[in-house]
Every structure is written in structure tokens, then in C-alpha cells.
């Protein structure tokens, strides 16, 4: 590891390496208003084009909720693309999950809207917590996020990240005036559930794509929420709009020498993937090349380790129920039997790195490998990961669903005795 990379992980030093100037009194995320509805039928569908909502967290405890599968906690994170744009494929995918007994008990959706969230909750028997804002009248647009849960829904709220106009304007200037999605606000949708008699909190995020400094700021705000939580059992999930598989800058030499292991450095990614197809949005290495962002991810992982790194089983689900592990994909790439650049070679690359972002075909009709794990799950040590899975069997979005299963362990106080979580 290079000296600057060591520094970026030292307490109090990493944030100073090219970090946006912020004061110790940086405002905390703002808790948005909440509205509890008696049933899914009580929803009034927005008449706006995107039907995102009015900036209130909407909660429905569905009287027709189906029982959780259990034991433990099964969770999915899925960016469903513009309110479920590929609706027929999306419903077919969820129908298959239910029919095969693989439906997770908790689902965090990004790029949701009110109609698709209500439809999925009603069709498959979930409680619902939803937040989105269509903007207008001085308010900023906030893309829709939803939690669907079969575990009892105790509480829910959305926290909008604090971001000054000056920081936003500076980011747009860095893009040469291209606003991208930077006028939008970002935040975290929070729920508190009861799972097997224990309180569990989950945070669902959809972070900024268009500027790495703002993305790092999003992560810093999320870390603030995680630090101030009062329930030990916690999961952070969502679309981080950064390749969370990358942990450090790395060595140019080692990137060329070690070719077929998992890609976890900036240098390795640059060697293996080059300049991905522009349709993936995050060109080249992308936001994760920014050490400020890697530092904030490292901070989060101190309290909520990355699930894939500690799961008893990590695998990728393929078409027709086939499975492959990242290690198996690496071994096949190393074998030399697969022609470099072939369709099979590209798909092995994505499996080896548990990629969750899918590119559109290039001019020759070939779908490039992205190698980008935008979608991820992190969980506190009280949640022991049994399974982490990227589901590549569906094409219902430009992202792949990620799933995890956890065994719950009692939280312990400093004296080593189990303690229940405090109310939030």
C-alpha cells in the first residue's frame, strides 16, 4: 500500500486529504415529515410525471402482510430503474421469487415511485415505507426509495442530507456547467423493524453519481446517521453510485502482475477494464477514484463491515438457476481457456468482481463488462452474514439485485452481557 493510501485511513488524517472544506459543526441530515396511512388503498397517486411524492415519508402497515420466511433476516437491495420502467420483466422476476420461495423478507428499492411501491407491496404482501419528492415550489427533487417488509414495521423516516448551495454550485462548475443530477437532493430512508424479537434498523440510500466530492459528502452524512443510531443491529444498503469493490489506490506494477484476482484497487480496475462503455454513466474508475470517498467508506466499514467480505457463501446467480462463485470465475479466467475479450470472458469478469451494474450493448452488439459493484450491503457485527448473492438472472433493470441473509446475534454491552437495543 502506498503511503498516501495509508494516510487516508488514519483517524483525523484521511478526511484532510483533498476533502471538501467543512466545519466541525456541519449540519446533520434533516428528518422529513411522516404520514401513516391505514391501508395501501388510502394512497393518493401523484399526478406528476414521475409520481415520486410530496416529500413526506409514507408508512403503511399492511393488514394483509404475509408472514416472514425466517429464521434470521433476508434482505434485498434493488435499483429498479425509473420507477420500474421494465415493469413486465420486474413483475415476472418478483413472481418467480415468490413461486420459488426465494422472496426476501425485506426489500430496499431505489428509483422507485409511488405506484410501483404500492403495487409490489399489495401484490406480494408487504408493509411499506416510501419517500420521494417531485420537487417544485422551491423544493428539490428527491428520487424515490422504498422499504418493503414482512417483519413488523415499528418506525420509518427519511433523512435528507445537508448540502450547501455553494458546494452544489462548485460541483456543477467542476463539470463545466453540466448540472447532471446535481440539483437533486439525496438522503437515507430509515426503518426500524422487529426481527425475531430484536430491533433492527436499516438505511436505504441512492447517492450522487455526477460528482465524487458530493458522493463523499453523502457518505459522510450517512456515517453521521449511523454513529447516532441507538439500535446496535443495523444494515446500510442501496445504490452508492460508486464502485464499492475498490478499497485503495494500489500499485501499477502489482495491477499488471496479479491479473485474475478480485479487483479491489484503482490501478487494477484501470488495467482490467479500461474505459467502460459510456452507457454505464460512471466513466473509467469513476467516483471511487476519489480518496475522500474511499475514506468515508472505510469509516463505515469499521462499524458495518461489507457483507460480501464476511459471508459464509458469496455467489452469483445466473440464468435458469445456475450458480457461480467469484472464486470459480477467477479460476476460469486464469486457466487461459477462455479467449480474452470474448462474450464468455466479459461475463466471467463481472462474476469475478460481483458487479451489479450492467452496460448497454456497444456498436458491435457486445455488452461490455463493467466490474462495478454500485449496489451493496453493510451490516453491524451483530448480524452474521450467511449468504451474499448478486442475481444476474433478471434483466428487469440496468442494475442487478443483491441479496443477503443474516443470523442475528444478541448485542453486547462493554461488560460483555447481552442487551436489547434502545428505542430510536
N, C-alpha and C positions, 0 to 999 in steps of 0.2 A: 504494500500500500504506500502511495506517495505521501510525503509529509503534509501537503495541503489537505489530503483526504483524512489523515489522522486528526488534524486540527479541526476539521469540520464536525467531528464527533465529540470534541471536548466540551464539557459544560461551560457555558458562558463564552466560548470562543467561536464555535460554529456559526451562531447567529450573526457574528460580526463580519463574516467573510462575504462581502458584496451584498449583504442583506439590505432590504429597503429600510430607510430610516424610520424607526418607530420609537415612541416614548414608552417608558415602563407603564404608563397609565393608558395604554392602548385600550379603547373601549371594548367591552365584551360583546359577544353576539346578542342581538335583540330578540327577546321572546315575543313571538307574534300571538295575536288573539286566537282563541279556540272556540269552536262551536260544536256541541254534541247534539247529534240528531237521533231520533228514536228508532229509525229504520232506514234501510237503503232506499226505500220508496220516498222518503222525505227529501231526498236530494233534488234540488232545482238545477237542471243542467244549464251551464252558461250558454249565452247566445253569441259569444265572441268566436272568432275564427279558430283559435287553438283550444278553447274551453279549458283553460288552466285553473280558473278560480278567482276569488276576490281577496286573497291574502289572509284568509283565516284557516287554521288547522281544523279540518272536519273529522269528527270522530263518530263512528257508528259501531255499536256493539250489536252484532247481527243476532237476532233471536234464533235464526236457523243455521248457526255456525255448526260445522262438523267437528267431531272430536279430533284432537291431535293424535298423530300416529304414535309418537313417543317410541321408546323412552328417550330421554335426553332432548336436545334441541337441534332440529334440522332447519337450515336457513338457505335461502337463495337470494342472490343479487342479480338483477337483470335490467339493463337499459333496453327498453322495448321500442325505441326509435319513433320519435314524433307521435306520441300518443297511440302507439300500436299501429303504425302505418300499414304493416303487413298483417292485417287482422286475421285473415283466414288461416294463415300459417301459424300465427300466435295461438289462436284458439285450438288448432289441431295439436300443437305442441302441448298445451296445458291439458287437453283431453287425454292425450297419451300418458302424461304424468299421472293423472288421476286413475286411469284404467289399469296402469301397471303398478299402482301402489307406491309411486315414487314422488308424489306431491309433497314438497316441504311444508312444514307446519308454519313457517314464517317466510314471507317473500318481500324483499325490498325492491321496488321498481323505481327506475329513473326514466325521464322523458315520458312520464305518464300524463294523463289528463283526467278530468272528472268522469267522462263517460266510460273509458276503458277500465278505470279503477272500480267503479260501481259494478260494471258488467262482470269482471273477474271475481269480485267479492260475492256477488249473488250466485253466479254460475257454479262456483266451487266451494261455497260455504265458509267464508272468512269474515272476521271482524275487519274493520277498515279504519286506517288513519291516513288522511290525504292532505297535502298542501301544494298550492300553486298560486301564481298571481299573473293575471293577464296584463298588468301594468295600466298606464293611463292615469290621468288626473294627478300628475306629479309622482306617482308610484312607479317603481321599476318592475319590469317583467322578471318573474322567477319561475323557472321551468318546474313542471310538476314532479313530485315524488310521492310515493305511497308505501305504506306497510300493510300487508295482508297477513293476518294471524289467526290461527285456530287456538292458540293459547289465550287465556283471559287477558284482555286489554285493560290495564289499570289506568294508564295515563298516556297522553301524547301531546307534543308541542313541536312547533317549528322555530328554529333559531336562525335569524338572518345575520350573516356575517357583517361586521362593521368594516366599511371601506370608504375612505375619504374621497371627495371629488378630485383632489389633487393627485392621489395615487392612480385613480382611474384615468385621468387625463394624461398622466405621464406614460401609462401603459399604451394608450392609443397613439401617443406621439412616437413611442418606440416602434410601433407598427407602421409608421409613416402615414398616419391618419386613417388607416383601415380600422374601423371600430370592431370588426368581427362580432363576437357575442359579448364584448366587454361592457356595454351598457346594462346588461342583466345583473341582478344581484344573485348571490349564492348563499347557501346555508345548509343546515343539517336538520332532518326530520328525526325527532326523538320519540321512542315509545318505551314505556315500562310495561313488561309482561310478568305474569306469574307462570313459572315453568317448574312443574314438579314440586310446588310449594315454596320455591325460591324466587325472589325478584331478579329479573334480568332486564338490563337496558340495552337498547340498540340505537345506533345512529346511522342514518342513510344520507349519503352525500352525492352531489354531482358537481364537481369542481370545474374551475375555469380552464378552458383549452387555449385561449388566444394569447396568453402572456404568462411566462414561467414565474415572474415575480408575484403576480396576483395569485397564481396557483399556490405558491409557497405561503402567501398570506392566508389563503383559505385553510391550508393545513395548520397554520399557527392558531387560527380561530377554533378549528376543530379540537386541537390539543388543549385549548383553554376549557372547552366544554368537558372534555374527558377528565381533566385534572380536577374539576369542581364537581364531578358526579359523586353521589352518596351511596350508590349501589355498586358493590365490587364486581359482580358478574356483568360483563359488558362486551358488546360486539360493535365494531365500526365496519361498515360495508358501503359499497357503491361504485360509481364510475369516477375515478380520481383524475381522469384525463391526463394521466402521466404513466409512463411505463414503470410500474411499481416493482417489477422484477429487477431493475437496475439499482444496485446498492452503493456503488462508488465509481470513481473515475477510471481506475485501473491502469494497467501498463500496456503501451502499444506493443512491446515485444511479446508479453505473455498472451495478448489477444491473438497474435499470429501463431504462437506455438501451441496453445491449447484451443483446438478448433471445435471439438464436439463435446463440450460440457454445457451446463446451463449458462445462459448469457446473463451475467449479473454485473457487468461493468460497462461504462460508456464506450470504452475502447473496443471491447468485444462486440458490442452492438454495431458500431460503425464498420467493423471488418466484415461481419457476417451478413448484415442487411443492407448496408449502403444507404441509398436514398430511396425509401419506400414510395410506392405509388401515391400520388398526391391525394387520392380519394380518402385516404385514412385520416387526413386533416392535420395530423401531428407529424410534420416532415422530419426526416432524419431521426436522430436520437430523441428529439422533442424536448418537452418541458423538463424531463428528468435530468437533462444535462446540467441544470442549474443546481449548484451545491447547496443553495438555500433551501430548496425543496427537498433534496436528499437528507439534509439535516433534520427538517421537520418530520419527515417520515421515520427517521431513526429515533427521534424523540418519542413518537407514537409507539413504535415497536418496543420501546423499553417497558411500557405498561401493557400494551396489547400486541403480543407477538403475531407475526404474519402466520396465518393458519396453514398455508401450503408448506411452510418450512418445518412444521411440527406435527403434521397429520400422520397418523399411522399408515394411511393409504392416500397417495396422490395419484390421480389418473385423469385421462381424457376420454370422454365418451364419444364414439364415432357413430356413423350410420348403422342402423339395424342392430343396435345393442353391442357392437364391438367395443372393446376397451384397449387402451394402450397407456402405459405409464411414460412419463418424461424420460426416465432412465432407459426404457426399451427403445424409444425414438433416438436417443443419443447413440445407443449401441448400433442401431441400424445405419445411422449416418456415418459412424466410424468404420463400419465394415467395408466401405468403398464399393459396395454392390449396387448402390442407387446412384444413377447419373446425376451429377451436380446440376442444379437448375431445372431438373425435370419436375413435373407436377407432383410426383410422389415425394421427391426431395423437399419441395416447398412445404408440403403438408407436414412432413416429419419435423421441419424446423419449427413450425408453430406448435406442434405437440411437445417437442423438447422443451420449449420455453413457456408452456401453458398459456399461450396467447389467447386473449379474449376479444381482440379487435380484428374484424375482417375487412379486407380491401375489396373494392370493385375490380372486375377484370381489366387488364390493360388493353392496349390497342390490338394485341395478338390474341385476346381472349383468355389470357392466363391470369389467374388470381394470385398476386404476389403474396409472399409470407410477410406478416407484419412483425411477429415476435413481440407484440406489445400486450402486456397484462394491465390494461386500464382498469379492469373490474376485479375487485379483490375483497377479502375478508380478513379482519384482525380481531382477536379475541383475548380477553384477560386470562391469566393463568388458571383461574377457577373454572374455565371452560376448556376441557381437554379435547383437542380435535381428533376425531376418529377417521374422518374422511374429508378430502378436498377434491372436488371434481369440476372440470371445465366441460360443459356439454356442447360438443360440436355436431350433434345430431340434428340440430334445427337451423334453419335459415330464416327465422322469423324476425331478425334484426341484423344490424351491422355489428352488433356485439354478441358475444356468447354468454349464456347464463353460467354463473359459478355457484356451486352448492357446497355446503359443509354440514357435517354432523358432529355435535359436541356432546360429551358426557359432562354433567355438572358435578363439580366438587364443592363441598362447603367452604365458604370463605373463612379465613383465619385472622384473628387479631394478632397483635405483636407478641402476646403471651402464648400463641400457638393454639388457642382454643377456637373452635368454630363459632361464627357469629352470623346472624341473619343480616341482610342488607337493610340499611336505614331507608325510610321513605324519602323520595326525591321531592 
